Amino acid sequence: MKIYITEVAPRDGLQNIKEIIETDKKVEFVNLLSETGVDEIEVTSFVHPKWVPQLADAEEVFQKIKRKEGVIYSAIVPNERGFERAIKVKIDKISVLTAASDTFNRKNINTDIEGSFEILKPVVRNAKEMGLLVRGYISTSFWCPYEGKIPGERVLSLALRLLDLGVDEISFGDTIGRASPKDVVELLELILREVPLDKVVLHFHATYGMGIANVITAYKDFGVYRFDSSAGGLGGCPYAPGASGNIATEDVVFALREMGAEIKVDEVKVVEAVVKVGLPINSSIGKVLLPKLSTL
């Protein structure tokens, strides 16, 4: 099965950077990533600028990027107002949000789990009526910075509710990077009894150094082939204390290719994209490649 990579650096990677990055630099970043072989790019979030100032230029970025045929360009759409903004720029796919923790939901979107569903239901309905692809994010699918270990049964229940609403896929997030391969095995054994494999996406962080081990476990033991990752290992979560960057796209690509997976992403181009726009490299493969890139 071919690996499907959703590149989240332009959104999840940049949202935690305090210094506002110029719109044209964000556009250049997306355009460079479009040439790396990734299947999808999460370009931005149509969240209120007050909450994430870094992404206040969501419409402008979407309007300026050069779309490459075969690449899906998606974004977070947290509510109906965000949806109205997103459809004006001809978005390919939207992502709605919930978390498996009431406390995290309150910190992230100012409501509990039930409240998050009341917000996302009309967004999903409207998107499906327009023929758009829809992703559902379940943050804190493994551990929560406030509530600790999350019961797998709760995560499964939320996943089934999202599928009933009509989402096309679900991204299960290890928001604080606390999950280990043991946690991955436990959750996937439960989830995959009722959720089709082609609807499962995994979103790991590198906080505890377990991200790549978790990817390998999910791929080798369960055949999971859809992963979120961030060029250069950029990112984190402003509502999850202590959460460091996402797993790096270049590290995921290298690891899975070494496992024999079919993957078309060029990790050199991924690292080059980060370097060319002046962003930091926080990945193992990136640090290996950096000296070589400087001599090209």
N, C-alpha and C positions, 0 to 999 in steps of 0.2 A: 504493500500500500504506500502510495506517495505521501510524504510528509507535507502537511499544509501549515504554513507559517503566517500568522497575523502579526505584523510589525506594529508595535504600540508606542515606539519611541516618540513620535511627534505629539502624542497626547499624554500617555502615562509617563513617558520619559521627561517631558518638559514641564509638566504641571507643578513639579516640586522645586523648580529652579526659580529663585526669588528675583534675580535680575531679568527684566523683561527683554525677551529676544525679539529683534526686528521681524516684522511680518515677512519681508522678502527672504530673510534667512530661513524662516520656517518653510517657506515655499520651496526654496532651494533644497532643503533637507528632504522634503517629501519627494521632490523630483529625482534626487539622487537615489533614494531608497526604492523608487519605482524601477530602477535599472538593476537591482540586486537579485531579482528572481523571487522575491517574496510574493505570496498569493494575495495578500490583503494588507492595506495600510490603514491603521486607525489614525486619522488625520488630526482630529481635535475633539473638543467637547462643546456642545451648545448649552453649557451651564451659564448661569447668570455671572457676568464679569466680576461682580462683587465677591463671589466665592472663589473664583480662580482667575485672577487678573491676567495671568500668563496667556489664557486662551480667549481673551476678550475679542480677538480678531478672527474668530472662527469663520465667519462668512467670507471675509476677504481672502483668507488662506485658501479656502475651498474654491473660490472664483479664480484664483491665480495659478493654482497648480496645473501642471501638464499631465493629463491622465494617460496612462499607458494601457493599451488594449490588453485585456486579460487580468488586470489587477483590479481588485475591488477596493473602493475608497469609502470608508465607514467613519462613524463618529458616535460618541456618547450623546444620547438625547434624553435628558433627565425628566422632562415633563412636556406638557402640550405646547407651551410657549417655545421650548427648545425645538420641538418638532416643526412648528411653523417656520422657524428660522432655517432649519435643515433642508426642508423640501424646496425652499427658494433657490438653493444652490445645487439642486439635482444630486443629492446624496445617493449612493448605491445601496447603503445598508445602515441600519440604525442599531444602537445598543441601549437597552434599558437596564436599570439598576435595582438590585435589592441586595441584602446581606442576610446571612444565617444567624445574625445576632441583633437583637433589638437595640442594644446599647450602641453598636457600631452604626446601625441605620440612623439613630438619633444624632450621632456625631457627624455623619456624612450627609444625610439628606433631611435632617430635622423631623423625622417621624420613625415609627416602629415598623416591624415587618409588615403588618397588615396595612399600615398607612402607605408603605412603599408600593404595595399592589394596587391600591386605589389610584395612585399616581400613574403607574405604568400601564394599567389596563387600557385606558383610552388611547394611549400612544401606540401600543401594539395593534389595537383594532384599526386605527387610522392607517398605520403603516401597511398592514396586510391588505386593507381595502385598496391601497395604491400599488400593490404588487411589490413592495419593498421587502428585502431580506431583513430579518430581525434576530438579533442576539439578545439573550438574557444573561446578565452577569449575576452570579451569586458570590459576593465577597465573603471573606472569613469562612470559607467552606471547610477549613481544617481547624484553625485556631483564631481566636479573637483577642486583641490586646486588652479587652476589658472583661470578657466572660470566660476566657480560657478555652479549653478543648470543646469543640462544637460536636454535638451528637450527629452521627452520620444520618440517622433516620430523619432528622430535621432538614438536612440538606436535600435528601431524596424527596421529601414532601414538597419542598419549594420547587425543585426541579420539575416534578410532575405537574405542579400548578402552572408553571411557566409553559410547559409543553401543551397543556390544555388550552392556554390562551393563544397558542399558535406560533410561538417562537421557533425559529429554524435551528437554533443551536444554543447551548448553555456553556458559558465559561465559568468553571469552578476555580475560584481564586484563593490562593494561599497568601492572603493579603499581607501578613507580617513575616512571611518566609520561615515560619516555625515548623512546617510539616517535614516529616522524615519519610523515607520509603515505606516504613511500617504504616504510617498514617495514610499514605497513598494507596497501599494495598487494601487496607480496611475500608476506605471510602469507595474505591472502584469496585470491589467485590459486591458492595451493596448497591451502588448506583447502576452498574451495568446489568443487573437483574431486570431492571425496568426501563432504563433509558438506552435507546439505540446508540451504538458506538459512534455512528456518524454525526451524532448530535452533541458529542462530548468534546469540549475544549478544556485544556488545562492551562492555568495562569500561575506560574510560580515566581517567587522572589528569592533573592540570594542572601538574605539576612544572616542565616545560620550556616550558609555554605552547602545546603542540601539540594539546591534547585536542580542542578544537572543530574544528580543521582535520582531525583524524583522523576525527571523526564525519562531517563533510561528505564527505570522501573515500570513506568506507565506504558512505555513503548514495548519493552521486551516481554513483560508478563501479561499485558492486557491488549496489546495491539493498538493503543491510543496513537493517533497520528495527527492530531490537530493541537497545536500549541501556540500560545501567545509568547512573544519575546520582544526585547527592546535592544536596538542597536547600541553597542557600547556599554550595555548594562545600565543605561540611564533610568532614573525613576525612583519611585518610592510612593508613599501615600501620605498626604498631608493630615489625614484623619486617623492614621495608625502609628502611634508613637514607636520609634525605633525601627520602623520598616525601611530597609535600604532598597537599593535598586532592583529592578526586574532581572530575571535571568537574561543574559546577553544573547542576542540572536546568533552572533558568531560562535559562541560556545555551544549553543544548542545544535547548530548546523554541523560543527566539527564532531561532536559526540555522536549524533545520530548517524552521520555518514560512516564513522568508524564502526558503528553497530551494523552496518550493511544496509541502512535505510536508503530509499530512493529520495533524494532531495536536490532541488535545482538551484538553491540559493548559493550565491558566491560570497563567502565570508570576507574575502578581501575587499570587495566593493562595499560591503556593509561597514567595515571599519573605515574605509576611505570616506564614506558619506559623513560619518561622525567627525572625522578629522577636518574635512574641508569646510565644515560650518563652525569649526572652533569649539566643539563640545568635548567634554572629557571622556576618556576611555576607562571603563571600570570592569574589564573582562580579562580572562586569562588569555584567550586567543588574540584579543586585541593587543595586549602587551607583547605577545610574541611577534605580531605582525608590524607593530609600529616602527621598529628599526629598519625593517625591509622597505616600508612605505617611504621612509625619509630618503632612501637612496634611489627611488624610482624617478 
